């Protein structure tokens, strides 16, 4: 503990020195947030030696924090409260009137310092829908695959990992990017993966050689963001910053809190022009970090919309309540918040003692979990979309247009019920003589919001994910739970099961009714900590906050590059796609400078 405190103090001293070494505090680009997206953009822009970039990060370096570096220390890393933002929600009206806590990474590296390191992408048809269904020109799977590969250095599985089920497709992985992806030495080399694979295949689910291929339905042994040789977590700071920290044009300011964007008084543009960011530095003093070219918000889905509102960009009704002058009236800032409810079922195993870090997953589609009732379920939800869109709009102070949201719902419905995109993720965690199964709906229809509660960045935001607000989400969750039971009742897995301990058949009987499952799910679910869409990339008429090049509507030089711009919740985990989007955003910015990819 003393060593950790000493390292934190050293980082603090470093941050003061780094911040004070540039007396003008003027840079070409100012990036708020030193996480996955911010450090990726900073890395790529400072490849240009004549461009200066400042990164503002509220946390400090965790480069030598063993809670972080140990790739098997998840979820244990979340116990290190000094590096975890905790964001309480309002009581959830459709989920037991309870408040929940969303977590974020308060450190250089952001969420990649505390996450589960899962490296899965998403469905190709989902990325294609961003252009074809939602109108974001230029966004396709083919385009983004280039950037997935650009970000990645894939590490081939060891013979032991391959024998335990690790596999890949060389056509879809990258070998020259900063981000190391693979299977750590602590990966569970048990033969249990083959039992799970055979069980899934007996249910009609194929083995997927690589979840990065854009085709995710089936069973897979997923890789992690890890440096295999060093056996350390591959967080964004370790991969995108530390090897490049000697660049003379890259300035990282840790323990520095951003308050708001500062605007130019020039009237040369019809759009608002940012001139910098007001911050409190590690020395406790307020000052302005000036930006000659752009301000880029990469503070995450639960901070970037708050910074926009505090800067005068947002719904005039929200801003007016706290006497914030409206710079750009953009009603949808903070709307469209989506997260997934994460639930668990637990079993005891017979005749086995499994060690190592498990990395086993199944992705299942509506047709897998609903079977012959799939078309009927699709029809039911289609009938409810207009009503639910009106309900969301009624809560939003005019921030959401019901007709636009119905259009967004229709795209999501088509992906699930016409294109058979996975609707659920099922993660298996066998350890010792027990197995926990975590699962969640990949595509919840429920939509919430996040807004300021004061003209103060340190005041807690009002966060309302509205879990289970759309009744279909709860129906899906119950169907996933029944499907999990079906997996464990199937050979060759079934003989290894002695008893279901969570919830147990006494609590939810076999063939549990929807209401019995719903009671259990509401009582024990936790946030999945995948918040997205609070500054969503949509055309303005659909309620977008940023355009297809991630520039905030009504501004000349403010972009948002983080999970808040995602127009939909992803099938896979967020990290891989956030790296890819940030890589692409960097090329947008370079092109606007007159530089080429």
C-alpha positions in Angstrom: 0.0 0.0 0.0 2.9 2.4 0.9 4.4 1.7 -2.5 1.2 2.5 -4.3 0.9 5.8 -2.4 4.5 6.6 -3.2 3.9 6.0 -6.9 0.8 8.1 -6.9 2.7 10.9 -5.2 5.5 10.7 -7.8 2.9 10.8 -10.6 1.4 13.9 -9.0 4.8 15.7 -8.9 5.4 14.6 -12.5 2.0 16.0 -13.6 2.7 19.4 -12.0 6.1 19.6 -13.7 4.7 18.5 -17.0 1.9 21.1 -16.8 4.1 24.0 -15.8 6.8 23.3 -18.4 4.7 24.9 -21.1 4.2 28.5 -19.9 1.7 29.4 -22.6 -0.6 26.4 -22.1 -1.4 26.6 -25.8 -1.6 23.5 -28.0 -3.0 22.6 -31.4 -5.4 20.0 -29.9 -6.7 19.7 -26.4 -8.2 16.3 -25.5 -10.3 15.9 -22.4 -9.9 12.3 -21.1 -6.9 10.1 -21.1 -8.7 6.8 -21.7 -9.0 4.4 -24.6 -10.3 7.0 -27.1 -8.3 10.0 -25.9 -4.9 8.3 -25.8 -5.5 6.7 -29.2 -6.2 10.1 -30.8 -3.3 11.7 -29.0 -1.0 9.0 -30.2 -2.0 9.3 -33.8 -2.0 13.1 -33.9 1.5 13.3 -32.4 2.8 11.2 -35.2 2.9 14.6 -36.9 5.9 16.3 -35.3 4.6 19.8 -36.0 1.4 19.2 -34.1 1.1 19.6 -30.3 -1.5 17.8 -28.3 -2.5 18.1 -24.6 -4.4 15.4 -22.8 -6.3 16.3 -19.7 -6.8 13.4 -17.3 -8.5 13.6 -13.8 -6.7 10.5 -12.6 -3.1 9.5 -12.4 -0.8 6.8 -13.8 -1.3 3.2 -12.7 1.6 1.9 -14.6 3.0 0.0 -11.7 -0.2 -0.6 -9.7 -0.3 -4.4 -9.2 -4.1 -4.3 -8.8 -4.1 -3.1 -12.4 -1.3 -4.9 -14.1 -2.3 -8.4 -13.0 -4.4 -9.7 -15.9 -6.1 -12.2 -13.7 -7.2 -9.6 -11.1 -10.7 -9.0 -12.4 -13.1 -8.1 -10.8 -10.7 -7.5 -7.9 -9.3 -4.4 -9.5 -12.7 -2.7 -8.8 -11.9 -2.8 -5.1 -9.2 -0.2 -5.7 -11.6 2.7 -5.1 -8.9 5.3 -5.7 -9.0 4.5 -9.5 -12.8 4.0 -9.8 -15.4 6.6 -10.5 -18.7 5.7 -8.9 -21.8 7.1 -10.5 -25.1 6.4 -8.6 -28.3 6.3 -10.7 -31.6 7.6 -9.6 -34.0 5.0 -8.3 -35.0 2.8 -11.2 -38.8 2.9 -11.6 -39.0 -0.4 -13.5 -36.4 -2.2 -11.5 -37.5 -2.3 -7.9 -37.1 1.4 -7.2 -33.4 0.8 -6.3 -30.4 3.0 -7.1 -27.5 1.3 -8.9 -23.8 2.3 -9.3 -22.1 2.6 -12.7 -18.3 2.5 -12.6 -15.6 4.3 -14.7 -11.9 4.3 -14.7 -10.3 7.3 -12.9 -6.8 6.8 -14.2 -4.6 7.3 -17.2 -6.0 4.6 -19.4 -9.6 5.2 -18.4 -11.9 2.2 -18.4 -9.3 -0.1 -19.8 -7.5 0.1 -16.4 -10.5 -1.6 -14.6 -12.4 -3.5 -17.2 -12.5 -7.3 -17.8 -10.1 -6.9 -20.8 -12.5 -8.8 -23.1 -11.7 -8.3 -26.7 -14.7 -9.0 -28.9 -15.9 -6.8 -31.7 -19.5 -6.6 -33.0 -21.6 -7.9 -35.8 -20.8 -6.7 -39.4 -24.5 -6.0 -40.1 -24.7 -3.8 -37.0 -21.9 -1.5 -38.2 -23.4 -1.5 -41.7 -26.7 -0.3 -40.2 -25.0 2.8 -38.9 -25.0 4.0 -42.5 -27.7 2.0 -44.2 -30.3 2.3 -41.5 -29.3 5.4 -39.4 -27.9 7.6 -42.1 -24.3 8.0 -40.9 -22.5 8.2 -44.2 -19.3 6.3 -44.6 -19.7 3.9 -41.6 -19.6 0.3 -42.7 -18.0 -3.0 -41.4 -15.5 -2.9 -44.3 -14.4 0.6 -43.4 -14.1 -0.1 -39.6 -12.4 -3.5 -40.0 -9.4 -1.6 -41.4 -9.2 0.4 -38.1 -9.8 -2.7 -35.9 -6.8 -4.2 -37.5 -4.7 -1.0 -37.5 -5.1 -0.7 -33.7 -4.1 -4.3 -32.9 -1.0 -6.4 -32.5 -2.5 -9.9 -32.3 -0.4 -12.5 -30.3 -0.9 -16.0 -31.5 -2.1 -18.5 -28.9 0.4 -20.8 -27.3 0.1 -24.5 -28.0 -1.5 -24.9 -24.6 -4.0 -22.2 -25.2 -4.8 -23.5 -28.6 -5.3 -27.0 -27.1 -7.8 -25.4 -24.7 -9.8 -23.8 -27.5 -8.1 -20.5 -28.4 -8.3 -19.8 -32.1 -8.2 -17.0 -34.6 -8.7 -16.0 -38.2 -5.5 -14.4 -39.7 -7.6 -12.5 -42.2 -9.3 -10.3 -39.6 -6.6 -9.6 -37.0 -3.8 -7.0 -37.1 -0.2 -7.5 -36.3 1.3 -3.9 -36.3 -0.9 -1.8 -34.0 -0.1 -0.6 -30.4 -2.8 -2.7 -28.7 -1.7 -6.2 -27.7 -4.4 -8.9 -27.9 -4.1 -12.6 -26.9 -4.5 -15.2 -24.2 -2.4 -14.6 -21.0 -0.4 -17.3 -19.2 -3.1 -17.5 -16.6 -5.7 -18.5 -19.2 -7.6 -21.6 -18.0 -6.0 -24.5 -19.9 -8.7 -26.9 -18.8 -10.4 -29.2 -21.2 -13.7 -27.7 -20.0 -13.8 -25.5 -23.0 -14.3 -28.6 -25.2 -17.2 -29.7 -23.0 -18.9 -26.3 -23.4 -18.2 -26.3 -27.1 -19.7 -29.7 -27.6 -22.7 -28.8 -25.5 -23.3 -25.6 -27.5 -23.0 -27.6 -30.7 -25.6 -30.0 -29.5 -28.0 -27.0 -29.1 -27.2 -26.0 -32.7 -24.7 -23.2 -31.9 -21.5 -23.4 -34.0 -17.9 -22.9 -32.8 -16.7 -19.5 -34.0 -13.0 -19.4 -34.8 -12.7 -15.6 -34.3 -15.2 -13.3 -32.7 -13.6 -10.4 -34.6 -14.9 -11.7 -37.9 -18.2 -9.8 -37.7 -20.1 -13.1 -37.3 -20.6 -13.7 -33.6 -23.4 -16.3 -33.2 -22.0 -19.3 -31.5 -19.4 -20.4 -28.9 -15.9 -19.0 -28.6 -12.8 -18.7 -26.4 -12.2 -15.0 -26.5 -8.9 -13.2 -26.2 -8.0 -10.3 -23.9 -6.2 -7.0 -24.1 -3.0 -8.3 -22.5 0.7 -8.3 -23.1 1.3 -12.0 -23.2 5.1 -12.0 -22.9 5.1 -9.5 -20.0 1.9 -11.1 -18.5 0.4 -7.6 -17.8 -2.9 -5.9 -18.6 -2.8 -4.1 -21.9 -4.6 -0.9 -20.9 -4.6 2.1 -23.1 -1.9 4.0 -21.2 0.5 1.0 -21.4 -0.2 0.5 -25.1 -0.8 3.9 -26.6 1.0 6.3 -24.3 4.0 4.9 -22.4 6.0 3.6 -25.4 5.5 7.1 -27.0 5.8 9.4 -24.0 9.2 10.8 -25.1 7.5 12.6 -28.0 8.2 16.3 -27.6 4.8 17.3 -28.9 2.7 15.1 -26.5 1.7 16.6 -23.1 -0.3 14.6 -20.6 -1.6 16.4 -17.6 -2.7 14.0 -14.9 -4.7 14.9 -11.8 -6.2 17.7 -13.8 -10.0 18.3 -13.8 -11.8 19.8 -16.8 -14.6 22.1 -16.0 -15.9 23.3 -19.3 -15.1 24.3 -22.9 -14.1 28.0 -23.4 -15.4 29.8 -26.4 -13.9 32.3 -28.8 -15.5 35.7 -29.0 -14.8 35.8 -32.7 -17.8 36.2 -35.0 -16.0 34.9 -38.1 -18.0 31.7 -38.0 -21.8 31.0 -37.8 -20.9 28.0 -35.6 -19.5 28.2 -32.1 -15.7 28.1 -32.0 -13.9 26.6 -29.0 -10.7 28.3 -27.9 -9.8 26.0 -25.0 -10.8 24.2 -21.8 -11.0 25.5 -18.3 -9.3 23.2 -15.8 -8.1 22.8 -12.3 -4.6 21.5 -12.3 -2.8 19.2 -10.0 -1.6 22.3 -8.1 -5.2 23.2 -7.3 -5.2 26.3 -9.5 -7.7 27.1 -12.2 -6.5 28.1 -15.7 -7.4 27.7 -19.3 -5.6 25.3 -21.6 -5.9 26.9 -25.0 -6.6 25.0 -28.3 -5.5 26.5 -31.6 -7.3 23.9 -33.7 -9.8 21.6 -31.9 -11.1 20.5 -28.5 -11.9 16.8 -28.4 -14.0 15.3 -25.6 -13.1 11.7 -24.7 -14.3 11.7 -21.2 -16.8 8.8 -21.7 -20.5 8.4 -21.9 -21.1 9.7 -18.3 -18.8 12.8 -18.5 -18.7 14.0 -22.1 -22.4 15.0 -22.2 -22.0 16.7 -18.8 -19.1 18.7 -20.1 -21.1 19.7 -23.1 -24.0 20.9 -20.9 -21.7 22.9 -18.6 -20.2 24.5 -21.8 -23.6 25.7 -23.0 -24.3 22.9 -25.5 -27.6 21.1 -24.7 -31.3 21.3 -24.1 -32.1 25.0 -23.2 -34.6 23.7 -20.6 -31.9 21.8 -18.8 -29.3 24.6 -19.1 -31.7 27.3 -18.1 -32.4 25.6 -14.8 -28.8 26.3 -13.8 -28.4 29.7 -15.5 -25.9 28.4 -18.1 -25.9 30.6 -21.2 -26.9 28.5 -24.3 -24.1 28.4 -26.8 -25.6 25.7 -29.0 -29.2 24.6 -28.5 -28.9 20.8 -28.9 -31.7 19.1 -27.1 -30.5 15.5 -27.4 -27.3 15.9 -25.4 -27.5 13.4 -22.6 -30.4 11.5 -24.1 -30.5 7.9 -25.5 -28.5 6.4 -22.6 -28.3 2.7 -22.9 -26.8 0.1 -20.6 -27.4 -3.7 -20.1 -28.6 -5.4 -17.0 -26.1 -8.1 -16.0 -27.5 -11.2 -14.3 -26.1 -14.4 -13.0 -27.0 -18.1 -12.5 -24.7 -20.3 -10.4 -24.0 -24.1 -10.4 -21.9 -26.5 -8.4 -19.8 -28.9 -10.4 -19.1 -32.5 -9.8 -15.7 -34.3 -10.1 -13.6 -31.3 -11.3 -11.4 -28.6 -10.0 -10.9 -25.9 -12.6 -8.1 -23.3 -12.3 -7.0 -20.3 -14.3 -8.9 -17.4 -15.9 -11.9 -18.6 -17.9 -12.6 -16.9 -21.3 -15.7 -18.7 -22.6 -18.7 -17.1 -24.3 -21.8 -17.9 -26.3 -23.7 -15.4 -28.4 -27.3 -16.4 -29.2 -29.9 -14.9 -31.4 -33.7 -14.4 -31.0 -34.3 -17.6 -33.0 -32.1 -19.5 -30.6 -33.9 -18.4 -27.4 -37.4 -18.0 -28.7 -37.4 -20.9 -31.3 -40.8 -21.3 -33.1 -42.1 -18.2 -31.2 -39.5 -15.9 -32.7 -41.7 -14.3 -35.4 -44.5 -13.9 -32.9 -42.1 -12.1 -30.5 -40.9 -9.9 -33.3 -44.4 -8.9 -34.1 -45.3 -8.1 -30.5 -42.3 -5.8 -30.1 -43.1 -4.1 -33.4 -46.5 -3.3 -32.1 -45.1 -1.7 -29.0 -42.3 0.5 -30.5 -44.4 3.6 -31.3 -45.9 3.6 -27.8 -42.5 3.1 -26.1 -40.9 5.8 -28.3 -43.7 8.3 -27.1 -43.0 7.3 -23.5 -39.3 8.0 -23.8 -40.0 11.3 -25.5 -42.4 12.3 -22.7 -39.6 12.0 -20.1 -37.0 14.0 -22.1 -38.1 17.7 -21.9 -38.3 17.7 -25.7 -34.8 16.1 -26.0 -36.1 13.1 -27.9 -38.4 13.1 -30.9 -40.8 10.1 -30.7 -40.9 9.7 -34.5 -37.1 9.7 -34.7 -36.7 7.2 -31.9 -39.2 4.9 -33.5 -37.0 5.0 -36.6 -34.0 4.0 -34.5 -36.1 1.2 -32.9 -37.1 -0.1 -36.3 -33.4 -0.5 -37.3 -32.7 -2.4 -34.1 -35.7 -4.6 -34.6 -34.7 -5.4 -38.1 -31.2 -6.4 -37.0 -32.6 -8.8 -34.4 -35.6 -10.3 -36.1 -34.7 -10.0 -39.8 -30.9 -10.4 -39.8 -30.8 -12.7 -36.8 -28.1 -10.6 -34.9 -27.3 -12.0 -31.4 -29.6 -10.8 -28.7 -27.7 -12.2 -25.7 -24.2 -12.7 -24.4 -23.6 -15.7 -22.1 -20.2 -15.7 -20.2 -19.1 -18.9 -18.4 -16.8 -18.7 -15.4 -15.9 -22.2 -14.1 -13.6 -21.9 -11.1 -12.8 -24.7 -8.7 -15.9 -26.8 -8.3 -18.4 -24.1 -9.3 -19.5 -22.2 -12.3 -21.0 -18.7 -12.5 -22.8 -17.8 -15.7 -23.2 -14.1 -16.4 -25.6 -13.0 -19.1 -27.3 -9.9 -20.5 -29.4 -8.7 -23.5 -27.0 -7.2 -26.0 -29.6 -4.9 -27.5 -31.9 -3.4 -24.8 -34.7 -1.2 -26.2 -34.9 0.8 -22.9 -33.5 4.4 -23.2 -32.6 6.7 -20.4 -30.7 9.9 -19.9 -28.0 11.8 -18.0 -28.0 15.5 -17.1 -26.3 18.0 -14.9 -27.8 18.8 -11.4 -25.7 22.0 -10.9 -23.3 24.3 -12.7 -20.4 22.3 -11.3 -18.4 19.5 -12.8 -18.0 17.9 -9.4 -21.7 17.8 -8.6 -23.2 14.3 -9.2 -25.1 14.0 -12.4 -28.7 12.8 -12.6 -28.3 9.4 -14.3 -31.3 7.4 -15.3 -30.6 4.3 -17.5 -34.3 3.3 -17.1 -33.4 -0.4 -16.9 -36.4 -2.6 -18.0 -38.4 0.5 -18.9 -39.3 -1.3 -22.2 -41.1 -4.5 -21.1 -39.6 -6.5 -23.9 -36.1 -6.2 -22.3 -37.3 -8.0 -19.2 -39.0 -10.7 -21.3 -35.7 -11.2 -23.2 -33.8 -11.5 -20.0 -36.1 -14.2 -18.7 -35.8 -16.1 -22.0 -32.0 -15.9 -21.7 -32.2 -17.3 -18.2 -34.3 -20.3 -19.4 -31.8 -20.8 -22.3 -28.9 -20.9 -19.8 -30.8 -23.7 -17.9 -31.2 -25.5 -21.2 -27.5 -25.4 -21.8 -26.8 -26.9 -18.4 -29.4 -29.6 -19.0 -27.6 -30.7 -22.2 -24.8 -33.3 -22.6 -21.9 -33.4 -22.3 -22.1 -30.6 -19.7 -25.1 -31.9 -17.7 -23.3 -34.8 -15.9 -20.9 -32.3 -14.4 -23.7 -30.4 -12.7 -24.7 -31.3 -9.1 -27.0 -28.4 -8.2 -28.2 -25.0 -9.3 -27.4 -22.7 -6.4 -28.6 -19.4 -8.0 -31.5 -18.9 -8.2 -32.2 -22.6 -7.5 -35.3 -24.5 -8.5 -37.0 -23.8 -5.2 -37.0 -20.1 -6.1 -37.6 -20.3 -9.9 -39.1 -23.8 -10.7 -38.2 -25.7 -13.8 -39.8 -24.1 -16.8 -40.1 -20.9 -14.7 -42.8 -18.5 -15.7 -41.8 -15.0 -16.9 -43.0 -13.4 -13.7 -40.9 -15.7 -11.5 -37.8 -15.0 -13.5 -38.5 -11.3 -13.5 -38.7 -11.1 -9.7 -35.3 -12.8 -9.5 -33.7 -10.8 -12.2 -34.9 -7.5 -10.8 -33.5 -8.3 -7.3 -30.0 -9.4 -8.3 -29.0 -7.8 -11.6 -26.2 -5.2 -11.7 -25.2 -2.6 -14.3 -23.0 -4.0 -17.1 -21.1 -0.8 -17.2 -21.4 -0.4 -20.9 -23.1 3.0 -21.1 -23.4 4.4 -24.6 -25.2 6.9 -26.9 -25.3 10.0 -24.7 -23.8 12.1 -27.5 -25.0 9.9 -30.2 -23.8 9.9 -33.9 -27.1 10.3 -35.8 -28.2 12.8 -38.4 -29.5 15.9 -36.7 -33.1 15.0 -37.6 -32.8 11.7 -35.7 -31.6 13.6 -32.6 -27.9 13.4 -33.2 -25.3 15.3 -31.1 -22.4 14.6 -33.5 -22.2 14.2 -37.2 -20.7 11.3 -39.1 -17.2 12.7 -38.5 -17.9 13.1 -34.8 -18.1 16.9 -34.8 -20.7 18.4 -32.5 -23.5 20.0 -34.4 -23.4 23.8 -34.3 -19.6 23.9 -33.6 -16.7 24.4 -35.8 -14.0 22.6 -33.9 -15.4 20.4 -31.1 -15.5 16.6 -31.5 -16.6 13.8 -29.2 -14.6 10.6 -29.5 -15.7 8.0 -27.0 -18.5 5.5 -26.2 -21.1 8.4 -26.0 -21.1 8.7 -29.8 -22.1 5.0 -30.4 -25.5 5.1 -32.1 -26.5 1.7 -30.6 -25.4 -0.7 -27.8 -22.9 -3.2 -29.3 -23.3 -6.9 -29.5 -19.7 -7.4 -28.3 -17.8 -5.5 -25.6 -17.0 -1.9 -26.2 -13.2 -1.6 -26.0 -12.2 -3.0 -29.4 -14.7 -0.8 -31.2 -13.7 2.3 -29.3 -10.1 1.9 -30.3 -11.2 1.5 -33.9 -13.5 4.5 -33.9 -10.7 6.6 -32.3 -8.3 5.4 -35.0 -10.8 6.5 -37.6 -11.4 9.9 -35.9 -7.7 10.5 -35.9 -7.8 10.2 -39.7 -10.7 12.6 -40.0 -8.7 15.1 -38.0 -5.5 14.6 -40.0 -7.5 14.9 -43.3 -8.9 18.2 -42.0 -5.3 19.4 -41.4 -4.5 18.5 -45.0 -2.7 15.4 -44.0 -3.5 12.0 -45.5 -3.8 8.6 -43.9 
